[in-house]
């Protein structure tokens, strides 16, 4: 029997990166998947690849900063398949991790929080009532090691992902009595399309070694590792796991050797 046989799932940010990989993996393991993304082309491509392998999926264009969009994506799963078992609040933006406190303006800060925090809140808010009705479910959200340690040049991103971790714990406490589990995943810098685009710039290539030096294994996280982490949290194998932050970081959070910050410092001069 497949690991998600008979289950339905909504995944945000499923048009690329962690979300697309997770959507395809969930479908391979038997889930019916609502692919939610603001990028219609990417979302439709994910659905196409799922259907080509015999899976079941539907795309719905979703802006996670809008509560009504998040409500509609959840209702799509319930209307089509009668229930909702899993929501993976994965959509997120970095806002440009290169910006430190002195260079991160209010617009950047606000936009990151709208996507990365409000989007998770709306997902939980609209999905949980259906899970209560069903007698259980799994809430998964993408956090980050930045939310645990803070990241240089990322006050907005670190703040947002710290909020996701706290929100996960709050949801686990609130909904546990209904058989609903809430967990999050904290990746380190991963080899995603966003990272690949970033590395096309001279500045990005220079920082690649900085990212690699940030963990004992000396590499970026494989995005497939995040998809498999999400699969575990979505499946009944994690039936006794709730309120947990699953760290997938190549050891970054336990590293004892220093990280060379010279490259970062060069891009963030302080002006008095």
Buried (B, 14 or more C-beta within 10 A) or exposed (E): EEBBEEBBBBBBBBBBBBBBBBBBBBBBBBBBBBBBBBBEEBBBBBBEBBEEEEBBBBBBBBBBBBBEBBBBBBBBBBEEBEBBBBBBBBBBBBBBBBBBEEBBEEEBBEBBBBBBBBBBBBBBBBBBEBBBEBEBBBBBBBBBBBBBBBBBBBBBBBBBBBBBBBBBBEBBEEBEEBBBBBBBBBBBBBBBEBBEEBBEEEEBEBBBEBBBBBBBEEEBBBBBBBBBBBBBBBBEEBEEBBBBBBBBBBBBBEBEEEBEEEBBEEBBEEEE
